[in-house]
Amino acid sequence: MRRRGCLISVAAILGLSLVCCLLLFFVGVPRFQDFVADGIGHALSTQVAEQVGPGGINLQPGTYTISMTELEQQLANAESTQGVEDIAFSAENGEIVLEFGSGGQTFGYSGVPVAEDGRLVLTDVTVEGGLPDWIFPADTLAGAIESGVNSYFDAQELDIVAVTAENEELVIEAQ
């Protein structure tokens, strides 16, 4: 009788462990992804507005430059990126690279910004450093960056027609 009770206890513990793992995977990971993406998207939108249209001015069609160095410094101090550590942005060779940490993990991504249908779109987004893509998918980060930039230009009723990433700057031409 004792062995049977022990087997039932072990089976119950294994079952509870499986339920906890499934909850973590189906509830915890998506919440983590949303938390980080929302923080980056909101902070990026705010910082783009401060760099491109300081003082709340209405933008006119033209060319606007976003400094990656300045953006990195602003995001590091932004309230909406709490829980996101060591943010590093760079722009070289037509590519944007973003690295950050959260929850003891380090994430690195790179992508090519292009103008598509009046919006900034990140293409060829890849995960750097062997991070499993299911923890924080590349398309989730791309969506956060795209949303952060596009929401500001949408609010100004401007279409993005060209984008370049060189010399630590993201240059956006809008009409």
C-alpha positions as CSV (number, residue, x, y, z in Angstrom):
1,M,0.0,0.0,0.0
2,R,2.8,2.5,0.8
3,R,4.3,2.2,-2.7
4,R,1.0,2.9,-4.3
5,G,0.6,6.1,-2.1
6,C,4.2,7.2,-3.0
7,L,3.5,6.7,-6.7
8,I,0.3,8.7,-6.5
9,S,2.2,11.5,-4.6
10,V,5.0,11.5,-7.2
11,A,2.5,11.6,-10.1
12,A,0.6,14.5,-8.4
13,I,3.9,16.5,-8.0
14,L,4.8,15.8,-11.6
15,G,1.3,16.9,-12.8
16,L,1.5,20.1,-10.8
17,S,5.0,20.8,-12.1
18,L,3.7,20.3,-15.7
19,V,0.8,22.6,-15.1
20,C,3.1,25.3,-13.7
21,C,5.4,25.0,-16.7
22,L,2.5,25.3,-19.1
23,L,1.2,28.3,-17.3
24,L,4.6,29.9,-17.4
25,F,4.9,29.2,-21.1
26,F,1.3,30.2,-22.1
27,V,0.8,33.1,-19.6
28,G,4.2,34.3,-18.3
29,V,6.1,34.5,-21.5
30,P,3.5,36.4,-23.5
31,R,3.1,38.8,-20.5
32,F,6.8,39.3,-20.4
33,Q,6.9,40.0,-24.2
34,D,4.1,42.5,-23.9
35,F,5.7,44.2,-21.0
36,V,9.0,44.7,-22.7
37,A,7.5,45.6,-26.2
38,D,5.0,48.1,-24.7
39,G,7.8,49.8,-22.7
40,I,10.1,50.1,-25.7
41,G,7.3,51.2,-28.1
42,H,6.0,53.9,-25.7
43,A,9.4,55.2,-24.7
44,L,10.6,55.2,-28.4
45,S,7.5,57.2,-29.4
46,T,8.1,59.7,-26.7
47,Q,11.8,60.0,-27.5
48,V,11.2,60.3,-31.3
49,A,8.8,63.1,-30.6
50,E,11.3,64.9,-28.4
51,Q,14.1,64.6,-31.0
52,V,12.1,65.2,-34.2
53,G,9.6,67.8,-33.0
54,P,10.8,69.4,-29.8
55,G,8.3,71.6,-28.0
56,G,5.3,69.9,-29.7
57,I,5.7,71.6,-33.0
58,N,3.7,70.4,-36.0
59,L,6.0,68.8,-38.4
60,Q,6.2,69.7,-42.1
61,P,7.3,67.4,-44.9
62,G,11.0,67.1,-44.8
63,T,14.0,65.1,-43.6
64,Y,14.3,64.2,-39.9
65,T,17.3,62.7,-38.1
66,I,17.1,60.5,-35.0
67,S,20.4,60.2,-33.1
68,M,20.9,56.7,-31.9
69,T,23.3,57.8,-29.2
70,E,20.8,60.4,-27.9
71,L,17.9,57.9,-28.2
72,E,19.9,55.3,-26.2
73,Q,20.5,57.9,-23.4
74,Q,16.9,59.0,-23.3
75,L,15.6,55.4,-23.3
76,A,17.9,54.4,-20.5
77,N,16.3,57.1,-18.3
78,A,12.7,56.8,-19.5
79,E,10.1,55.8,-16.9
80,S,8.3,53.4,-19.4
81,T,11.4,51.3,-19.8
82,Q,11.6,50.3,-16.1
83,G,12.6,46.6,-16.0
84,V,14.5,47.0,-19.2
85,E,18.2,47.4,-18.6
86,D,21.4,48.3,-20.6
87,I,19.7,49.6,-23.7
88,A,22.1,50.1,-26.6
89,F,21.0,51.4,-30.0
90,S,23.2,51.7,-33.1
91,A,22.8,52.4,-36.8
92,E,25.4,51.4,-39.3
93,N,25.6,49.9,-42.8
94,G,21.9,50.4,-43.3
95,E,21.0,48.4,-40.2
96,I,19.6,49.2,-36.8
97,V,20.9,47.1,-33.9
98,L,19.2,47.1,-30.5
99,E,20.6,45.3,-27.4
100,F,19.0,45.3,-24.0
101,G,18.6,43.2,-20.8
102,S,15.5,42.3,-18.8
103,G,15.0,39.8,-16.1
104,G,18.7,38.7,-16.1
105,Q,18.5,37.9,-19.9
106,T,20.3,39.8,-22.6
107,F,18.6,40.3,-25.9
108,G,20.2,41.5,-29.2
109,Y,18.4,42.2,-32.5
110,S,19.3,43.7,-35.8
111,G,17.1,44.7,-38.7
112,V,17.0,46.8,-41.9
113,P,14.6,49.8,-41.7
114,V,12.7,50.6,-44.9
115,A,9.8,52.9,-45.9
116,E,6.8,50.9,-47.0
117,D,3.3,52.2,-47.6
118,G,4.1,55.4,-45.8
119,R,5.4,53.7,-42.7
120,L,8.7,52.6,-41.2
121,V,9.1,48.8,-41.5
122,L,11.9,46.7,-40.1
123,T,12.9,43.9,-42.5
124,D,15.4,41.0,-42.1
125,V,15.1,41.2,-38.3
126,T,17.3,38.7,-36.6
127,V,18.1,37.6,-33.1
128,E,21.7,38.0,-32.1
129,G,23.6,35.8,-29.6
130,G,21.7,32.6,-29.9
131,L,18.7,33.7,-27.8
132,P,15.7,31.4,-28.3
133,D,13.3,33.3,-30.5
134,W,10.3,32.1,-28.5
135,I,11.4,34.0,-25.4
136,F,11.2,37.4,-27.2
137,P,10.5,37.0,-30.9
138,A,12.2,39.3,-33.5
139,D,8.8,40.3,-34.9
140,T,7.6,41.4,-31.5
141,L,10.5,43.8,-31.1
142,A,10.2,44.9,-34.7
143,G,6.6,45.8,-34.0
144,A,7.5,47.8,-30.9
145,I,10.1,49.8,-32.9
146,E,7.8,50.3,-35.8
147,S,4.9,51.4,-33.6
148,G,7.2,53.8,-31.6
149,V,8.3,55.6,-34.8
150,N,5.1,55.3,-36.9
151,S,2.7,56.5,-34.2
152,Y,4.5,59.8,-34.0
153,F,4.6,60.4,-37.8
154,D,0.9,59.1,-38.0
155,A,-0.1,61.7,-35.4
156,Q,1.6,64.4,-37.6
157,E,-0.2,63.1,-40.6
158,L,3.0,62.4,-42.5
159,D,4.0,59.5,-44.6
160,I,7.5,58.1,-44.3
161,V,8.9,57.8,-47.9
162,A,12.6,57.0,-47.2
163,V,14.7,55.7,-44.4
164,T,18.5,55.3,-44.0
165,A,20.5,54.0,-41.0
166,E,24.1,55.3,-41.1
167,N,26.6,56.9,-38.8
168,E,24.6,56.3,-35.6
169,E,21.6,58.1,-37.1
170,L,18.2,57.1,-38.4
171,V,17.3,59.5,-41.2
172,I,13.6,59.6,-42.1
173,E,12.2,61.5,-45.1
174,A,8.5,62.3,-44.6
175,Q,5.8,63.8,-46.8
